[in-house]
Amino acid sequence: MKITRIACYNMLGLALLLSWWLPHFPLWSTLDDDIFWFFNQTLSITDHPLWTTLVAMLNNRDFDIASFLALAAVFAWAMRLDTRPELLKRWSAIGVSMLVTAGLVSLLVNKLVTYGHPSPTLTHNGVHLLSQEVSFATKDRSGNSFPGDHGLMLMTFTAFMWHFAGRRVGLVSAVLAVALSAPRIIGGGHWFSDVYMGALAIALLLLPWVLCTSLANRMAAWLQRVLERFASRLDR
């Protein structure tokens, strides 16, 4: 039953939040510190010039364009695998539905999530800052890095691909989401828990109500009908 699936996903999301919130249970704080220091000690242009430059490039704003192109390629692949009629209209409607959902999730997070914390590079002393290691612009800090908004949008994309395109495209999307969210964590702009506790918990709590019910399918179907009516008017 769909309600059972929603309950399971929601319980996983609540379990993640509970594991982070419980006092005297240092799982996430230990993971955060260990992962941050493991990577931060490697971010030295003197000791590791190629690695440091690569991480800085991956945290440059221009890399967001490459990330978008990678997601667009997966989206195009999903379209190519679909053998149903009205392919362009159907997937245009799915894309708009995904963007609307991502926007609403972001709005809810901004309105309802009152907790926040600075990135590890602003929390710890004696850290390597990418912006001081390289000569070009790169992002290595944030006054409020919780939750990982970049990671949440990637998870939303993955969930939609899994729902509308199937497991194979969904798995590739999941791998891509991990790869594209990693630079923020490696560079120190986000804690590990910002993405894999905060963003993931929010995704598990909110997205099932869209994708495990008829809401996403109905929204996409309605938008497809709107596009078809618009196209028919243009043909007159």
N, CA, C and O of each residue as an XYZ file, in Angstrom:
944
protein
N       0.833     -1.201      0.000
C       0.000      0.000      0.000
C       0.867      1.250      0.000
O       1.946      1.283      0.592
N       0.364      2.287     -0.686
C       1.131      3.520     -0.790
C       1.332      4.178      0.574
O       2.395      4.731      0.853
N       0.313      4.115      1.412
C       0.436      4.742      2.732
C       1.506      4.057      3.562
O       2.158      4.690      4.393
N       1.687      2.747      3.334
C       2.730      2.011      4.046
C       4.109      2.480      3.591
O       5.013      2.664      4.406
N       4.261      2.672      2.283
C       5.538      3.169      1.749
C       5.840      4.562      2.285
O       6.971      4.855      2.672
N       4.819      5.420      2.303
C       5.012      6.770      2.828
C       5.428      6.714      4.293
O       6.340      7.425      4.714
N       4.754      5.864      5.065
C       5.078      5.735      6.488
C       6.506      5.240      6.683
O       7.207      5.712      7.579
N       6.942      4.297      5.856
C       8.311      3.775      5.971
C       9.339      4.857      5.684
O      10.310      5.018      6.424
N       9.118      5.601      4.599
C      10.049      6.689      4.271
C      10.059      7.753      5.367
O      11.119      8.237      5.764
N       8.872      8.111      5.850
C       8.793      9.120      6.910
C       9.468      8.653      8.188
O      10.117      9.441      8.874
N       9.316      7.369      8.510
C       9.961      6.836      9.711
C      11.485      6.855      9.573
O      12.196      7.116     10.543
N      11.976      6.581      8.378
C      13.427      6.675      8.141
C      13.904      8.113      8.332
O      14.946      8.353      8.942
N      13.128      9.072      7.804
C      13.480     10.480      7.978
C      13.482     10.897      9.430
O      14.386     11.601      9.878
N      12.466     10.463     10.173
C      12.401     10.777     11.603
C      13.534     10.104     12.374
O      14.075     10.680     13.318
N      13.891      8.885     11.970
C      14.992      8.189     12.627
C      16.307      8.935     12.426
O      17.120      9.023     13.346
N      16.516      9.472     11.225
C      17.714     10.275     10.971
C      17.740     11.509     11.865
O      18.760     11.822     12.478
N      16.608     12.205     11.933
C      16.530     13.392     12.795
C      16.761     13.042     14.255
O      17.457     13.761     14.971
N      16.176     11.935     14.694
C      16.318     11.514     16.086
C      17.762     11.136     16.402
O      18.262     11.443     17.484
N      18.430     10.474     15.465
C      19.823     10.080     15.688
C      20.732     11.295     15.801
O      21.781     11.236     16.442
N      20.328     12.394     15.180
C      21.108     13.639     15.244
C      20.758     14.454     16.487
O      21.622     15.102     17.078
N      19.481     14.416     16.879
C      19.009     15.251     17.973
C      19.316     14.668     19.348
O      19.514     15.416     20.306
N      19.359     13.336     19.457
C      19.530     12.712     20.764
C      20.803     13.181     21.464
O      21.879     13.135     20.868
N      20.704     13.627     22.705
C      21.917     13.988     23.448
C      22.724     12.736     23.795
O      22.189     11.629     23.863
N      24.003     12.935     24.008
C      24.913     11.837     24.375
C      24.976     10.744     23.299
O      25.283      9.587     23.588
N      24.677     11.140     22.046
C      24.797     10.199     20.924
C      25.580     10.918     19.821
O      24.993     11.528     18.928
N      26.892     10.839     19.895
C      27.732     11.710     19.072
C      28.006     11.205     17.655
O      29.033     11.551     17.071
N      27.112     10.399     17.097
C      27.360      9.824     15.773
C      27.640     10.893     14.736
O      28.668     10.851     14.060
N      26.735     11.850     14.604
C      26.869     12.827     13.526
C      27.985     13.828     13.776
O      28.692     14.211     12.844
N      28.151     14.253     15.016
C      29.235     15.199     15.314
C      30.595     14.541     15.097
O      31.533     15.190     14.635
N      30.702     13.262     15.427
C      31.960     12.542     15.197
C      32.227     12.384     13.710
O      33.339     12.625     13.240
N      31.194     11.974     12.968
C      31.336     11.846     11.517
C      31.697     13.188     10.876
O      32.582     13.262     10.024
N      31.003     14.238     11.297
C      31.254     15.568     10.741
C      32.708     15.990     10.927
O      33.369     16.402      9.974
N      33.197     15.887     12.147
C      34.568     16.318     12.431
C      35.591     15.434     11.727
O      36.551     15.934     11.141
N      35.387     14.131     11.785
C      36.359     13.215     11.180
C      36.442     13.404      9.667
O      37.533     13.433      9.097
N      35.287     13.532      9.023
C      35.277     13.696      7.568
C      35.844     15.054      7.184
O      36.600     15.159      6.218
N      35.489     16.092      7.927
C      36.022     17.420      7.608
C      37.542     17.455      7.711
O      38.214     17.898      6.779
N      38.087     16.997      8.822
C      39.543     17.057      9.015
C      40.285     16.111      8.079
O      41.407     16.403      7.666
N      39.667     14.979      7.740
C      40.301     14.053      6.802
C      40.586     14.749      5.468
O      41.672     14.612      4.904
N      39.600     15.492      4.976
C      39.777     16.171      3.695
C      40.512     17.502      3.838
O      41.324     17.857      2.983
N      40.234     18.232      4.905
C      40.815     19.566      5.017
C      42.338     19.537      5.087
O      43.006     20.438      4.580
N      42.877     18.507      5.711
C      44.334     18.442      5.803
C      44.998     18.198      4.450
O      46.208     18.372      4.309
N      44.207     17.797      3.460
C      44.765     17.569      2.116
C      44.670     18.809      1.237
O      45.232     18.839      0.143
N      43.958     19.837      1.711
C      43.719     21.017      0.887
C      44.826     22.047      1.083
O      44.620     23.108      1.674
N      45.978     21.711      0.582
C      47.136     22.606      0.649
C      47.760     22.678     -0.734
O      48.164     21.661     -1.297
N      47.835     23.880     -1.273
C      48.394     24.054     -2.610
C      49.879     23.722     -2.633
O      50.435     23.409     -3.686
N      50.518     23.790     -1.474
C      51.948     23.471     -1.380
C      52.171     21.967     -1.381
O      53.045     21.459     -2.084
N      51.374     21.258     -0.587
C      51.568     19.822     -0.442
C      50.813     18.999     -1.488
O      51.294     17.958     -1.934
N      49.634     19.472     -1.872
C      48.802     18.724     -2.824
C      48.231     19.692     -3.867
O      47.028     19.956     -3.862
N      49.058     20.212     -4.744
C      48.608     21.263     -5.671
C      47.505     20.820     -6.635
O      46.542     21.561     -6.828
N      47.613     19.642     -7.241
C      46.609     19.195     -8.210
C      45.271     18.929     -7.537
O      44.226     19.359     -8.025
N      45.309     18.219     -6.413
C      44.086     17.900     -5.675
C      43.404     19.158     -5.178
O      42.189     19.302     -5.320
N      44.166     20.070     -4.597
C      43.600     21.308     -4.067
C      42.980     22.143     -5.171
O      41.899     22.704     -4.990
N      43.641     22.232     -6.299
C      43.111     22.990     -7.433
C      41.833     22.354     -7.960
O      40.883     23.058     -8.303
N      41.805     21.021     -8.028
C      40.608     20.321     -8.505
C      39.429     20.577     -7.584
O      38.338     20.901     -8.053
N      39.630     20.438     -6.285
C      38.531     20.659     -5.337
C      38.045     22.107     -5.414
O      36.843     22.365     -5.354
N      38.976     23.044     -5.545
C      38.596     24.450     -5.673
C      37.790     24.691     -6.947
O      36.822     25.452     -6.936
N      38.184     24.048     -8.039
C      37.441     24.184     -9.298
C      36.032     23.614     -9.174
O      35.075     24.174     -9.710
N      35.916     22.492     -8.459
C      34.609     21.865     -8.293
C      33.689     22.674     -7.386
O      32.477     22.458     -7.376
N      34.259     23.602     -6.626
C      33.473     24.491     -5.778
C      33.338     25.887     -6.362
O      32.835     26.801     -5.708
N      33.790     26.040     -7.591
C      33.614     27.297     -8.309
C      32.198     27.374     -8.865
O      31.598     26.349     -9.190
N      31.664     28.589     -8.972
C      30.289     28.759     -9.465
C      30.110     28.178    -10.865
O      29.033     27.687    -11.202
N      31.166     28.233    -11.682
C      31.046     27.723    -13.050
C      30.790     26.219    -13.082
O      30.237     25.704    -14.054
N      31.190     25.510    -12.024
C      30.948     24.073    -11.989
C      29.459     23.766    -11.888
O      29.020     22.673    -12.245
N      28.681     24.733    -11.399
C      27.233     24.532    -11.343
C      26.659     24.324    -12.740
O      25.670     23.612    -12.918
N      27.296     24.958    -13.734
C      26.853     24.772    -15.119
C      27.098     23.329    -15.556
O      26.242     22.702    -16.180
N      28.282     22.814    -15.219
C      28.596     21.423    -15.546
C      27.644     20.471    -14.834
O      27.233     19.461    -15.406
N      27.294     20.783    -13.597
C      26.345     19.951    -12.850
C      24.985     19.946    -13.535
O      24.348     18.901    -13.672
N      24.547     21.129    -13.965
C      23.257     21.224    -14.660
C      23.275     20.416    -15.954
O      22.300     19.736    -16.275
N      24.373     20.485    -16.695
C      24.469     19.731    -17.946
C      24.440     18.226    -17.691
O      23.861     17.470    -18.472
N      25.068     17.794    -16.593
C      25.045     16.364    -16.243
C      23.624     15.915    -15.928
O      23.198     14.848    -16.370
N      22.886     16.724    -15.168
C      21.494     16.395    -14.858
C      20.635     16.418    -16.118
O      19.744     15.585    -16.289
N      20.912     17.384    -17.000
C      20.166     17.460    -18.256
C      20.415     16.228    -19.122
O      19.511     15.753    -19.810
N      21.629     15.719    -19.085
C      21.956     14.518    -19.852
C      21.172     13.308    -19.331
O      20.672     12.503    -20.116
N      21.069     13.186    -18.010
C      20.283     12.096    -17.423
C      18.809     12.260    -17.784
O      18.126     11.283    -18.091
N      18.329     13.486    -17.747
C      16.937     13.773    -18.101
C      16.670     13.382    -19.554
O      15.646     12.774    -19.864
N      17.611     13.740    -20.450
C      17.464     13.392    -21.861
C      17.505     11.871    -22.061
O      16.792     11.330    -22.906
N      18.330     11.201    -21.287
C      18.405      9.734    -21.350
C      17.079      9.111    -20.931
O      16.600      8.163    -21.553
N      16.496      9.655    -19.875
C      15.194      9.162    -19.424
C      14.140      9.344    -20.509
O      13.306      8.463    -20.716
N      14.173     10.471    -21.195
C      13.236     10.705    -22.302
C      13.438      9.690    -23.413
O      12.472      9.178    -23.979
N      14.690      9.402    -23.722
C      15.001      8.480    -24.825
C      14.516      7.068    -24.528
O      14.147      6.329    -25.441
N      14.516      6.693    -23.252
C      14.068      5.354    -22.874
C      12.551      5.215    -22.882
O      12.025      4.102    -22.895
N      11.858      6.334    -22.875
C      10.395      6.325    -22.822
C       9.844      6.096    -24.228
O      10.166      6.836    -25.158
N       9.021      5.080    -24.371
C       8.469      4.732    -25.690
C       7.026      5.203    -25.863
O       6.410      4.921    -26.890
N       6.487      5.904    -24.895
C       5.106      6.345    -24.995
C       4.968      7.554    -25.930
O       5.948      8.256    -26.175
N       3.764      7.802    -26.452
C       3.570      8.948    -27.361
C       3.650     10.275    -26.616
O       3.672     10.328    -25.386
N       3.693     11.346    -27.410
C       3.757     12.710    -26.860
C       4.941     12.847    -25.905
O       4.810     13.371    -24.798
N       6.093     12.367    -26.357
C       7.273     12.292    -25.504
C       7.698     13.663    -24.986
O       7.916     13.834    -23.786
N       7.816     14.630    -25.877
C       8.318     15.950    -25.488
C       7.372     16.634    -24.506
O       7.810     17.217    -23.513
N       6.086     16.559    -24.788
C       5.109     17.205    -23.891
C       5.096     16.509    -22.537
O       5.032     17.164    -21.497
N       5.155     15.183    -22.551
C       5.122     14.428    -21.292
C       6.301     14.793    -20.411
O       6.125     15.063    -19.223
N       7.492     14.807    -20.971
C       8.673     15.058    -20.155
C       8.866     16.541    -19.839
O       9.507     16.890    -18.847
N       8.321     17.394    -20.667
C       8.306     18.817    -20.305
C       7.432     19.021    -19.081
O       7.776     19.789    -18.182
N       6.290     18.323    -19.048
C       5.391     18.412    -17.900
C       6.037     17.827    -16.649
O       5.890     18.380    -15.559
N       6.752     16.709    -16.800
C       7.452     16.115    -15.656
C       8.520     17.081    -15.131
O       8.670     17.260    -13.923
N       9.257     17.700    -16.059
C      10.293     18.646    -15.653
C       9.727     19.831    -14.895
O      10.290     20.247    -13.883
N       8.617     20.379    -15.374
C       7.987     21.504    -14.680
C       7.465     21.060    -13.315
O       7.591     21.789    -12.331
N       6.879     19.859    -13.259
C       6.396     19.336    -11.973
C       7.537     19.207    -10.976
O       7.382     19.527     -9.798
N       8.682     18.738    -11.454
C       9.856     18.592    -10.588
C      10.325     19.958    -10.084
O      10.660     20.104     -8.908
N      10.351     20.956    -10.968
C      10.789     22.292    -10.570
C       9.822     22.917     -9.571
O      10.243     23.571     -8.616
N       8.524     22.713     -9.794
C       7.523     23.234     -8.849
C       7.687     22.580     -7.485
O       7.643     23.250     -6.453
N       7.875     21.262     -7.490
C       8.063     20.543     -6.221
C       9.320     21.024     -5.511
O       9.297     21.273     -4.306
N      10.424     21.156     -6.255
C      11.678     21.623     -5.656
C      11.508     23.021     -5.063
O      12.029     23.310     -3.985
N      10.778     23.890     -5.772
C      10.545     25.242     -5.265
C       9.709     25.246     -4.001
O       9.995     25.996     -3.068
N       8.670     24.409     -3.963
C       7.814     24.338     -2.781
C       8.558     23.737     -1.589
O       8.392     24.193     -0.457
N       9.375     22.717     -1.842
C      10.178     22.123     -0.768
C      11.144     23.157     -0.201
O      11.295     23.283      1.014
N      11.795     23.897     -1.099
C      12.727     24.935     -0.650
C      12.011     26.005      0.176
O      12.535     26.475      1.185
N      10.808     26.383     -0.263
C      10.026     27.383      0.473
C       9.642     26.872      1.853
O       9.740     27.606      2.837
N       9.209     25.626      1.932
C       8.849     25.036      3.220
C      10.049     24.973      4.161
O       9.936     25.273      5.350
N      11.187     24.584      3.621
C      12.399     24.499      4.440
C      12.765     25.875      4.983
O      13.091     26.017      6.162
N      12.709     26.886      4.122
C      13.054     28.247      4.563
C      12.095     28.770      5.627
O      12.488     29.527      6.514
N      10.836     28.358      5.526
C       9.829     28.857      6.468
C       9.804     28.067      7.773
O       9.591     28.639      8.841
N      10.022     26.760      7.691
C       9.787     25.894      8.847
C      11.055     25.500      9.598
O      11.010     25.276     10.807
N      12.183     25.412      8.899
C      13.422     24.994      9.559
C      14.088     26.232     10.164
O      14.649     27.063      9.449
N      14.017     26.336     11.466
C      14.563     27.510     12.154
C      15.996     27.289     12.634
O      16.700     28.240     12.973
N      16.417     26.028     12.659
C      17.776     25.729     13.119
C      18.775     25.990     11.995
O      18.476     25.793     10.817
N      19.964     26.437     12.384
C      21.037     26.613     11.413
C      22.382     26.632     12.112
O      22.462     26.852     13.321
N      23.428     26.403     11.355
C      24.777     26.492     11.909
C      25.765     26.838     10.797
O      25.498     26.563      9.627
N      26.899     27.438     11.148
C      27.896     27.784     10.131
C      28.635     26.551      9.629
O      28.620     25.499     10.268
N      29.270     26.692      8.494
C      30.039     25.599      7.907
C      31.253     25.280      8.776
O      31.641     26.099      9.608
N      31.859     24.103      8.600
C      33.014     23.725      9.432
C      34.202     24.671      9.286
O      34.973     24.841     10.231
N      34.360     25.284      8.126
C      35.478     26.210      7.935
C      35.321     27.479      8.762
O      36.299     28.180      9.020
N      34.089     27.777      9.177
C      33.855     28.928     10.051
C      33.746     28.518     11.515
O      33.670     29.374     12.397
N      33.738     27.221     11.774
C      33.587     26.713     13.134
C      34.925     26.372     13.768
O      35.165     26.681     14.935
N      35.803     25.729     12.989
C      37.097     25.286     13.504
C      38.188     26.328     13.234
O      38.092     27.129     12.304
N      39.201     26.292     14.055
C      40.374     27.134     13.861
C      41.484     26.341     13.161
O      41.501     25.110     13.188
N      42.389     27.063     12.548
C      43.544     26.425     11.926
C      43.209     25.571     10.720
O      43.839     24.539     10.489
N      42.204     26.003      9.940
C      41.781     25.201      8.792
C      42.409     25.741      7.508
O      42.824     26.898      7.438
N      42.468     24.878      6.496
C      42.872     25.306      5.155
C      41.631     25.823      4.435
O      40.646     25.100      4.292
N      41.679     27.065      3.984
C      40.584     27.649      3.228
C      40.934     27.626      1.744
O      41.971     28.150      1.337
N      40.074     27.024      0.946
C      40.336     26.932     -0.490
C      40.545     28.303     -1.117
O      41.401     28.475     -1.984
N      39.759     29.273     -0.672
C      39.850     30.615     -1.248
C      41.206     31.261     -0.990
O      41.596     32.187     -1.702
N      41.927     30.782      0.018
C      43.263     31.299      0.304
C      44.361     30.439     -0.317
O      45.533     30.812     -0.311
N      43.968     29.287     -0.851
C      44.939     28.381     -1.448
C      45.071     28.576     -2.949
O      46.118     28.280     -3.525
N      44.009     29.076     -3.592
C      44.026     29.247     -5.046
C      43.766     30.705     -5.394
O      43.348     31.496     -4.549
N      44.020     31.044     -6.648
C      43.927     32.446     -7.073
C      42.593     32.784     -7.733
O      42.382     33.927     -8.140
N      41.685     31.805     -7.845
C      40.384     32.073     -8.467
C      39.275     31.898     -7.425
O      39.490     31.349     -6.344
N      38.093     32.381     -7.783
C      36.971     32.352     -6.842
C      36.496     30.921     -6.596
O      36.349     30.134     -7.531
N      36.263     30.601     -5.341
C      35.743     29.288     -4.970
C      34.978     29.416     -3.666
O      35.259     30.301     -2.858
N      34.008     28.531     -3.460
C      33.175     28.603     -2.268
C      33.699     27.631     -1.224
O      33.796     26.432     -1.487
N      34.038     28.134     -0.041
C      34.570     27.269      1.013
C      33.955     27.532      2.377
O      34.422     26.989      3.379
N      32.914     28.355      2.433
C      32.310     28.659      3.738
C      30.875     29.143      3.547
O      30.487     29.596      2.470
N      30.105     29.031      4.620
C      28.734     29.498      4.601
C      28.315     29.851      6.014
O      28.596     29.107      6.954
N      27.647     30.977      6.169
C      27.178     31.384      7.487
C      26.109     30.456      8.029
O      25.968     30.308      9.243
N      25.357     29.832      7.139
C      24.365     28.832      7.535
C      24.375     27.723      6.485
O      23.845     27.895      5.388
N      24.969     26.607      6.821
C      25.112     25.515      5.862
C      24.063     24.421      6.040
O      24.088     23.420      5.324
N      23.150     24.600      6.980
C      22.144     23.569      7.270
C      20.759     24.016      6.827
O      20.371     25.159      7.069
N      20.003     23.121      6.174
C      20.438     21.835      5.613
C      21.137     22.057      4.286
O      21.178     23.183      3.790
N      21.683     21.006      3.705
C      22.373     21.131      2.423
C      21.378     21.327      1.295
O      20.840     20.352      0.769
N      21.124     22.584      0.913
C      20.107     22.873     -0.097
C      20.482     22.297     -1.458
O      19.621     21.818     -2.195
N      21.762     22.346     -1.784
C      22.240     21.778     -3.045
C      21.961     20.272     -3.066
O      21.462     19.742     -4.059
N      22.283     19.594     -1.976
C      22.033     18.165     -1.881
C      20.552     17.838     -1.928
O      20.163     16.826     -2.512
N      19.713     18.683     -1.321
C      18.276     18.452     -1.312
C      17.698     18.530     -2.718
O      16.831     17.734     -3.079
N      18.172     19.487     -3.516
C      17.695     19.594     -4.893
C      18.137     18.384     -5.718
O      17.380     17.897     -6.558
N      19.345     17.903     -5.486
C      19.819     16.706     -6.184
C      19.004     15.480     -5.792
O      18.731     14.619     -6.629
N      18.616     15.399     -4.527
C      17.779     14.284     -4.080
C      16.388     14.365     -4.686
O      15.792     13.337     -5.007
N      15.867     15.570     -4.847
C      14.574     15.747     -5.491
C      14.630     15.273     -6.944
O      13.726     14.585     -7.418
N      15.691     15.643     -7.635
C      15.877     15.181     -9.015
C      15.943     13.651     -9.064
O      15.297     13.026     -9.906
N      16.714     13.061     -8.172
C      16.848     11.602     -8.127
C      15.500     10.932     -7.892
O      15.162      9.956     -8.561
N      14.735     11.453     -6.946
C      13.437     10.857     -6.622
C      12.489     10.912     -7.821
O      11.777      9.945     -8.092
N      12.477     12.026     -8.531
C      11.610     12.149     -9.707
C      12.054     11.211    -10.822
O      11.218     10.598    -11.485
N      13.365     11.093    -11.034
C      13.855     10.187    -12.070
C      13.513      8.745    -11.720
O      13.125      7.965    -12.590
N      13.656      8.396    -10.460
C      13.339      7.034    -10.031
C      11.853      6.739    -10.252
O      11.485      5.650    -10.695
N      11.011      7.716     -9.940
C       9.567      7.528    -10.053
C       9.116      7.456    -11.507
O       8.342      6.571    -11.872
N       9.592      8.378    -12.337
C       9.071      8.479    -13.697
C       9.890      7.704    -14.727
O       9.354      7.327    -15.769
N      11.178      7.455    -14.463
C      12.034      6.810    -15.460
C      12.449      5.394    -15.081
O      12.942      4.654    -15.932
N      12.262      5.006    -13.837
C      12.589      3.648    -13.446
C      13.885      3.524    -12.666
O      14.594      4.503    -12.436
N      14.173      2.297    -12.267
C      15.279      2.034    -11.345
C      16.649      2.351    -11.946
O      17.506      2.916    -11.267
N      16.860      1.988    -13.222
C      18.190      2.178    -13.800
C      18.572      3.655    -13.853
O      19.664      4.038    -13.432
N      17.671      4.476    -14.371
C      17.929      5.917    -14.406
C      17.996      6.472    -12.983
O      18.792      7.368    -12.698
N      17.158      5.936    -12.091
C      17.171      6.391    -10.706
C      18.489      6.113    -10.020
O      18.989      6.957     -9.277
N      19.064      4.938    -10.258
C      20.356      4.601     -9.650
C      21.463      5.510    -10.168
O      22.296      5.980     -9.394
N      21.473      5.757    -11.475
C      22.478      6.669    -12.051
C      22.303      8.065    -11.461
O      23.286      8.739    -11.152
N      21.069      8.494    -11.306
C      20.795      9.810    -10.708
C      21.280      9.873     -9.272
O      21.809     10.898     -8.841
N      21.105      8.777     -8.516
C      21.564      8.736     -7.128
C      23.086      8.839     -7.048
O      23.625      9.567     -6.214
N      23.771      8.102     -7.924
C      25.245      8.184     -7.962
C      25.682      9.605     -8.307
O      26.617     10.141     -7.713
N      24.993     10.205     -9.274
C      25.320     11.570     -9.679
C      25.070     12.556     -8.543
O      25.836     13.502     -8.357
N      23.992     12.335     -7.778
C      23.692     13.212     -6.642
C      24.800     13.163     -5.603
O      25.190     14.196     -5.061
N      25.309     11.969     -5.323
C      26.411     11.823     -4.366
C      27.659     12.523     -4.890
O      28.336     13.240     -4.152
N      27.960     12.307     -6.176
C      29.173     12.891     -6.768
C      29.109     14.414     -6.801
O      30.109     15.081     -6.535
N      27.944     14.970     -7.124
C      27.824     16.419     -7.264
C      27.712     17.139     -5.918
O      28.023     18.326     -5.817
N      27.270     16.424     -4.895
C      27.196     17.050     -3.564
C      28.513     16.904     -2.796
O      28.742     17.621     -1.821
N      29.373     15.986     -3.226
C      30.634     15.732     -2.515
C      31.573     16.941     -2.459
O      32.166     17.178     -1.406
N      31.738     17.717     -3.535
C      32.677     18.840     -3.457
C      32.385     19.829     -2.345
O      33.312     20.388     -1.757
N      31.102     20.057     -2.045
C      30.746     20.988     -0.965
C      31.244     20.469      0.380
O      31.693     21.240      1.228
N      31.159     19.157      0.564
C      31.612     18.558      1.825
C      33.131     18.514      1.880
O      33.721     18.859      2.904
N      33.771     18.096      0.799
C      35.239     18.005      0.751
C      35.871     19.375      0.946
O      36.878     19.507      1.641
N      35.277     20.396      0.328
C      35.829     21.743      0.428
C      35.541     22.450      1.738
O      36.097     23.517      1.997
N      34.682     21.876      2.572
C      34.403     22.471      3.879
C      33.245     23.440      3.901
O      32.993     24.071      4.927
N      32.529     23.577      2.791
C      31.374     24.467      2.767
C      30.161     23.881      3.469
O      29.256     24.611      3.873
N      30.145     22.555      3.613
C      29.055     21.869      4.302
C      29.611     20.786      5.210
O      30.643     20.179      4.922
N      28.917     20.558      6.301
C      29.172     19.383      7.115
C      28.582     18.172      6.405
O      27.655     18.316      5.607
N      29.100     16.992      6.680
C      28.546     15.761      6.135
C      27.074     15.622      6.509
O      26.260     15.199      5.689
N      26.732     15.980      7.749
C      25.355     15.842      8.221
C      24.403     16.837      7.563
O      23.196     16.597      7.547
N      24.905     17.940      7.023
C      24.041     18.889      6.327
C      23.325     18.213      5.168
O      22.160     18.494      4.889
N      24.045     17.313      4.496
C      23.501     16.636      3.322
C      22.861     15.307      3.689
O      21.717     15.043      3.320
N      23.601     14.461      4.418
C      23.168     13.079      4.620
C      22.369     12.863      5.892
O      21.992     11.731      6.196
N      22.104     13.914      6.635
C      21.115     13.880      7.698
C      20.051     14.915      7.389
O      18.883     14.562      7.225
N      20.423     16.175      7.307
C      19.453     17.249      7.120
C      18.684     17.150      5.813
O      17.460     17.014      5.816
N      19.402     17.218      4.688
C      18.734     17.183      3.390
C      18.027     15.856      3.156
O      16.905     15.828      2.651
N      18.683     14.753      3.521
C      18.084     13.441      3.304
C      16.839     13.246      4.164
O      15.850     12.682      3.696
N      16.873     13.699      5.396
C      15.701     13.579      6.269
C      14.525     14.373      5.710
O      13.392     13.893      5.713
N      14.790     15.579      5.235
C      13.727     16.401      4.655
C      13.155     15.735      3.410
O      11.940     15.709      3.214
N      14.040     15.193      2.568
C      13.579     14.494      1.367
C      12.694     13.300      1.728
O      11.668     13.068      1.087
N      13.087     12.553      2.741
C      12.309     11.374      3.147
C      10.974     11.751      3.783
O      10.016     10.980      3.718
N      10.908     12.926      4.393
C       9.679     13.363      5.038
C       8.693     14.000      4.060
O       7.481     13.849      4.218
N       9.201     14.712      3.049
C       8.318     15.484      2.170
C       8.044     14.831      0.818
O       6.896     14.787      0.375
N       9.075     14.329      0.166
C       8.901     13.849     -1.207
C       7.957     12.654     -1.349
O       7.253     12.567     -2.355
N       7.913     11.722     -0.374
C       6.956     10.616     -0.532
C       5.507     11.066     -0.656
O       4.709     10.383     -1.298
N       5.150     12.196     -0.058
C       3.775     12.685     -0.152
C       3.460     13.209     -1.541
O       2.295     13.395     -1.890
N       4.489     13.446     -2.326
C       4.299     13.869     -3.714
C       4.396     12.681     -4.657
O       3.580     12.540     -5.567
N       5.397     11.820     -4.442
C       5.707     10.769     -5.401
C       5.079      9.416     -5.080
O       4.918      8.589     -5.977
N       4.723      9.176     -3.832
C       4.074      7.909     -3.466
C       2.562      8.045     -3.431
O       1.857      7.085     -3.115
N       2.062      9.220     -3.750
C       0.627      9.428     -3.944
C       0.421      9.738     -5.428
O       1.355      9.648     -6.225
N      -0.770     10.090     -5.777
C      -1.056     10.417     -7.182
C      -0.728     11.866     -7.521
O      -0.925     12.294     -8.659
N      -0.230     12.625     -6.548
C      -0.042     14.057     -6.746
C       0.903     14.372     -7.906
O       0.567     15.183     -8.769
N       2.088     13.738     -7.937
C       3.054     14.021     -8.993
C       2.511     13.623    -10.358
O       2.651     14.371    -11.325
N       1.888     12.443    -10.442
C       1.324     11.984    -11.719
C       0.206     12.902    -12.197
O       0.121     13.221    -13.383
N      -0.648     13.324    -11.274
C      -1.743     14.211    -11.654
C      -1.234     15.585    -12.092
O      -1.732     16.164    -13.058
N      -0.239     16.093    -11.374
C       0.324     17.386    -11.736
C       0.964     17.321    -13.121
O       0.770     18.215    -13.945
N       1.737     16.246    -13.375
C       2.380     16.091    -14.673
C       1.349     15.917    -15.781
O       1.501     16.479    -16.865
N       0.287     15.131    -15.511
C      -0.760     14.914    -16.509
C      -1.498     16.210    -16.818
O      -1.808     16.488    -17.977
N      -1.783     17.014    -15.776
C      -2.465     18.295    -15.982
C      -1.596     19.241    -16.797
O      -2.083     19.894    -17.720
N      -0.324     19.316    -16.465
C       0.590     20.183    -17.207
C       0.739     19.720    -18.657
O       0.869     20.543    -19.562
N       0.720     18.404    -18.878
C       0.798     17.896    -20.245
C      -0.427     18.315    -21.048
O      -0.307     18.677    -22.218
N      -1.595     18.269    -20.433
C      -2.810     18.709    -21.128
C      -2.752     20.197    -21.448
O      -3.190     20.631    -22.513
N      -2.203     20.976    -20.510
C      -2.044     22.410    -20.756
C      -1.119     22.644    -21.945
O      -1.410     23.477    -22.804
N      -0.013     21.919    -21.999
C       0.934     22.057    -23.113
C       0.302     21.626    -24.435
O       0.550     22.239    -25.474
N      -0.508     20.580    -24.396
C      -1.167     20.106    -25.619
C      -2.169     21.131    -26.133
O      -2.256     21.365    -27.339
N      -2.928     21.747    -25.222
C      -3.880     22.782    -25.643
C      -3.140     23.993    -26.200
O      -3.566     24.596    -27.185
N      -2.030     24.338    -25.559
C      -1.236     25.474    -26.028
C      -0.675     25.196    -27.422
O      -0.686     26.066    -28.292
N      -0.184     23.968    -27.622
C       0.396     23.590    -28.924
C      -0.674     23.579    -30.007
O      -0.410     23.976    -31.142
N      -1.887     23.125    -29.663
C      -2.968     23.079    -30.658
C      -3.404     24.475    -31.076
O      -3.792     24.693    -32.224
N      -3.342     25.414    -30.150
C      -3.682     26.804    -30.499
C      -2.635     27.401    -31.429
O      -2.969     28.169    -32.331
N      -1.368     27.051    -31.213
C      -0.312     27.563    -32.070
C      -0.428     27.010    -33.488
O      -0.025     27.666    -34.449
N      -0.983     25.794    -33.617
C      -1.099     25.158    -34.932
C      -2.246     25.700    -35.750
O      -2.318     25.460    -36.956
N      -3.149     26.434    -35.108
C      -4.314     26.959    -35.850
C      -3.906     28.104    -36.784
O      -4.752     28.663    -37.482
